[in-house]
Amino acid sequence: MAMQAARRLASWSLQRRLLLPSQVQAPSIPTAAAAAAFLHSHATSFGYKQVREEDKSKLVGNVFSSVASSYDLMNDLMSVGLHRLWKDRLISKLNPFPGMKHLDVAGGTGDVAFRVLERIKSVGHRAMQGTLTETEEDTHIYVCDINPNMLNVGKKRAAERGYSKEHCLSWVQGDAEALSFEDGSMDGYTIAFGIRNVTHIEKALSEAYRVLKRGGRFLCLELSHVDVPVFKEIYDVYSFSVIPTIGELVAGDRQSYQYLVESIRRFPNQEKFAQMIQEAGFQRVEYENLVGGVVAIHSGLKL
């Protein structure tokens, strides 16, 4: 039933929301007691659990090391294949171009990077009838992921697709909260199903802003909050009952997919996340809900 509902909802029109400057609220000033409690706890969420900040990255790393080999298959099963359409929409909004310097963060398996590369090659082919130009030679796509196991899966997939000798594709182990790239070095930044796993979302957004050039675009595809009441009930049952069971049967790992579901519920809703993006310095911040809010694509420009 949940899968049939998801397929019907996939054809719904997209919802766009533009976050205006007037919508941003000034952050409330915490009480001295609340601030002191936070400073002493240094706690953050790992799904529904509260863990120490220094432990979260290790716990998340364990999750993705466990699921790396079955990650793309599980995405197909959990989303009934819809994640492919969502990523295609992400690339459509990015509008890649020959000569582009692009950074895909938390993209270890290469799913987004391959789409960017294929779109650029397609654009270049149509424009130059297959002739490689100097502009195309300047194209470079960086896949950055904190987990080496996910990167290894991506490199293997690249070899299978014939991309292993592509000089324009680089694989970099790195932290979204402390990127190794220079200021103002990227035309585009994408992160798909990754930002909810970082310890400090604000730091990841700040780093995204730092590495982008003026005029560069930030795009985030993330599982979000359903805004259709009837579908929300179906989605909750599917999320908490079906997804962990699929994880146990296919990946042999129920706990990692239980964390996945819980981490989605702990992630800020669409409006709040849009506000966080704007507070990081981005302008023209907006989002699109897909499948009734199961996922959302947030975007912003560095102007």
N, C-alpha and C positions, 0 to 999 in steps of 0.2 A: 504493500500500500504506500509506504513512504517513498519508494523508488518511482512509482507511478505519479505520485503527487509532485515529486521533484521534476519529472519530465514535463508535466503540464505547466508548472511554474516557470520552467526555463524559457518558455515562449512569451512570458509577460514582458511588457515594455519596461525599459530601464528607468530607474528613478535617479534624477540628478539633483544635487543640492549644492548651492554655492554658499560658502561661509563668508559672510560680509564682516568687515572690521567691527561693526557695531555689535555683532553677536559675541565677540570675545569678551569674556568677563574677567575682570581683574582677579588674580588669585587671592583667595582669602588668606588672612594672616593667622597662622595657627597659634593656639594658646601656648604659653610657656610649658605647661605640663605635657601637652601633646607633642610639642617639638622635642622635649627632653626624652619622652618615651620612644620616639622614632629614632633619635640619635643613639640611644642605648641598645635598641633592638636590632637595627640594621637588617630587618626582615623583609622578605619579598615573597611573592607567591610562586609556587610550583604546582600548577593546577589548583586544587582547593587547599593544598597544604601551605603553611607558612615555613619558610626555610631561611637560613642565613644567606645574605647576598653572595658571599664568597662560595657558597655551595651550589647555587642555582645553575651556573654555567656547566659545572661538572655533571649535574643531574640531567640537564638537557642534552649534554654531550653523550651521556650513556644511552638516552632514548634514541638518538639518531644513529649512533653506532649500531644499536640493536636492529633498527629497521631499515638501514641503508640499502641492503640488497633487494628488499621488497617494496621500497618506498614508492616507486612509480606505479607498480601493480596495485598497491593499496590505494593510491589516489584514484585509479580507474574504478576500483570496486566501491570505494566509499562514496564517490561522487557520481556513480553510474556513467563515468566517462565525461561528465560535464566540465571537469577541471581543464580539459583541452580547449573547450570553447571559451572558458574564462581567461585562460592565458592568451588565446588569440585576440580577445578583446583588449587585454592589457597591451599587447604589441601594437594593435591598431591605434590606441591612444598615444603610445610612445612615438609612432610614426618615424621609425629609424631611417637614416639616410647614409649614403656612401661617404666615407671619411669620418664617420662618427666615432667618438671615444665614449664607450658605454660601460657602466659598472652594474653587474647583477649580483646583489648580496644575498647570502643564504641560498644560493642557487647551485649547490654542489652537483646535482645530477645533470645539470645542463639544459633542462627542459625549456627554460626561458631564453637562455643564451642562444640555443640552436634556432629558436624562432626569430630572434633578432638578426642573427647572421643570415638566415634564409630570406628574411624580408629585405635586407640590404642587398643581397645578391640579386634578388628579383628586381628591385628598383634599378640597380646598376645595369642589369641585362636589358631591361626595357629601354633605358636611356641611351645605352651605348651599343646595343645589339651584341652583347657578349664580350666587348672589348674592355680589358682591364685598364682603368685609368689611374693616374696618380692619386686622385681623390679616393678611389676605392682601396688603393694600397695603404692609405693612411688610416683606414678603418681598424679599430681595435676594440675587442670585447673582453672584459675581464670578469671572470667568474670567481667570486670571493665567498668562501665558506669557512666557518671555524672548525668544521669536522672533517678530518682527512679521509674518513671512510666514505662520506658523501662525495667528496672530490674524486676519489678513486672510481666510484661508480660513474661519475660524469666523464672522466677520461676514457673509460672503457666504452661508454656509449658513443663518445666522439670518434673513437677508432672504428667502431662498427658502422658509423655513418660516413666514414671517409674524411673526417675532419682532423685526424691526428696530426697532419702535416700543415694545417692552417696556421700561418704565422700571426693571423689577426685574432686568435683565440688563446687566452692565457688563463691558467688555473692558479689561484692564490689562496693559501690558507690564511685567514685573517678574521678579526673580531669586528663586528658591525659597530661596536662602541668605540673602537680605536683603529680606524682604517689607516693603512700604510701609504695611501695615495696622496699626492700633492694637492694643495689648495687649488680650486678652480681648474681642475684637470679633466673633468668629465662633462660630456654633453647630456648624458642621461643617466639615471639611477633607477633601478627597479629592485623590488624585494617582494617575493611571492611566498606567502605562507611561512614567513620567517620572523617578522618583527615582534610577534607576540611571545616569542621564545627568548628575547633578549632580557637581560636583567633590568636595564634602564632604557626605556623607550625614548626618553628625552635625549639621551646621549647618542643613540643611533640616528635620530632625526637631525641632531646638530652636526654629526659627522656627514650625513647625506648632504646637508646644506653646504658644509665646508668644501667638499670635493667637487661640487658642481660649478660649472662656469656660469657667468651671468647669462640668463636666458635658458639655462639648463632645466630639465623637467624631472621632477620626482614622481614616481608612481609606485603605489603599494597595493598589491592584491592580497586580501586577507579574509579569512573566515570571520564572520561578524555576527550581528544580532538580527534575528528574524523579526520583521515588523508586521506580519500577517497573522492575526490571532489564531485562526484555525490551524494554519500550517505550522505555527510555532509548537502547538501541542504534538503534532505528528513528528516534527523535527526533533523535539526533545526525546521522544520515545526512541526514535531511530538512532539518535546520537548516543544515548546512554545505554541502550540495550543491544543495538545491532552492531555499531562500529567496534566496540571492544571485542565482541564475539568474532567478527571478521578478522580482527587483528590476531586473536588467539589461534584461529583456524589456519590463516594464510601465513602470518609472520611468526607464529608461535610466541606472541608477546601481547598479552591482554593489557598489562599495566601501562605500556607506552601509549596505547591508544585510548586508555582511560584518561591519561594525562592530556592527550590531544583534545579530547572533548571538554575537559575541565578548563584547560587554558583558553579555549574559545570563549567560555562563559565569563572568565575573569578579564578578558581583553576589553578596553574601553569601547563604548558604543560608537556609532558612526559620527555623531555630532561631536562627542568629546575628542575622538581621535583627530577629527578635522581641526579642532581648536588647537590641539597639541602641535600639529603640523604648522599651523600659522604662527604659533608662539615660537617655533624654531626659526622663523624668519621668512618662510615661504609666502608667496602671494598668489592670488587667484586660486585659492584652495577650494576644491570641490570633491564630491564623491558620487559614485554610481552604485546603486544596489542591484545585485543580480540575484535571480531566483528568490525574490522576496526578502533579501537581506541575508541569505545564507552566506554570501560573500559580498564584499564591497571593494571597489577600486577607488582609492583616494589619490588625488593628484595635486601638485603645486608647482609653481615656477619660482626660480631664483632670479629676481629682477634687480 
